[in-house]
Amino acid sequence: MLKGAVIGTGFWSGFQIAAWKELEGIEISALCNRTVSKAESLAAKFGIAKVYGNAEELLANEALDFVDIITGVDTHAGFTELAAKHNVNVICQKPMASTLEEAKKMVDICKQLNVRLFIHENFRWQAPIRALKKCLDSGIIGKPFKARVSFCSAFPVYQNQPFLKSLDHFILTDIGSHILDVCRYLFGEAKSLYCLTQRVNRSINGEDVANVLMQMKTGVHCYAEMSYASLLEKEAFPQTLMLVEGEKGSVKLTHDFKIKTTTARGTNPVVIQPKLYQWIDPAYAVAHSSIVDCCRDILSGLKGEIAETTGDDNFRTVQLVWAAYESAQSGKTIIL
């Protein structure tokens, strides 16, 4: 039985803990939050015995196999280094860090101290995205040459997470961390990118629209578009929509988890429903259920098996995020 602790008991922690409880061979034995009353409330909900208000005290007093860091992005590097110095493996929510340099330090310190680092990047684990990947790998549409990956919405994300309004870097770090990782998962690494950003909502500090055009090493031209300012005919949140074109056909991921594969023989639609766990909000099932699959993969990594969303892997996504900011600021194509 692996024992872990959660550092941070804010909005996402309840979903994360519920997901861990779906898996065998793991126990969340303690919670830590600087506002102890929040940790106590969450501990009571999930039957967790130990609560701490200080991460140093937690790590000094508990025998842990890992910590799951679910705190503000500006604290990720510090908590990661603290856990690594206590010889405790680290799981960190995305985005990995506030800057590219901090992310690199997180990867390096975990390597130096011989602890494992994983980033909880769950979008690639969404059931429709995994199914679309299988479709591409089957070869039914031939070699892909062009793709559009879209996360455009008018969902009031600031209501649940008001801190997002104050971020100087917003949509590329928040949703871009997910969407650019999905692009890497589906089409491999990028060799160049060009990015344009806008701030449509004048009550926030950062950008709420970003459009990234990438040339992938596989030859795919990949266009990733992200917006929290898009009032559309049909609200897609929290779904990612896609169109991938290949030499023999195309595959489209549309609203309501429908995948349409088109070849010379016609169009074949299938619906890939996410698993409905008891604790999830059905409106966000595609996102919430993927947390379990991501945790399952990380659990394999904690046991010494192969895992997808390691610190090394996610650092390449972080590099894309900050290359996109560099491109948007300079107006130039960035060669990676």
Buried (B, 14 or more C-beta within 10 A) or exposed (E): EBBBBBBBBBEBBBBBBBBBBBBEEBBBBBBBBBEBEBBBBBBEEBEBEBBBBEBEEBBEEBEBBBBBBBBEBEBBBBBBBBBBEBEBBBBBBBBBBBBBEBBBBBBBBBBEBEBBBBBBBBBBBBBBBBBBBEBBEEEBBBEBBBBBBBBBBBEEBBEEEEEBBEBEBBBBBBBBBBBBBBBBBBBBBBEBBBBBBBBEBEEBEBBBBBBBBBBBEBEBBBBBBBBBBBEEEEBBBBBBBBBBBBEEBBBBBBEEBEBBBBBEEEEBEEEBEBBEBEEBEEEBBBBBBBBBBBBBBBBEBBEEEEBBBBBEBBBBBBBBBBBBBBBBEEEEEBEB
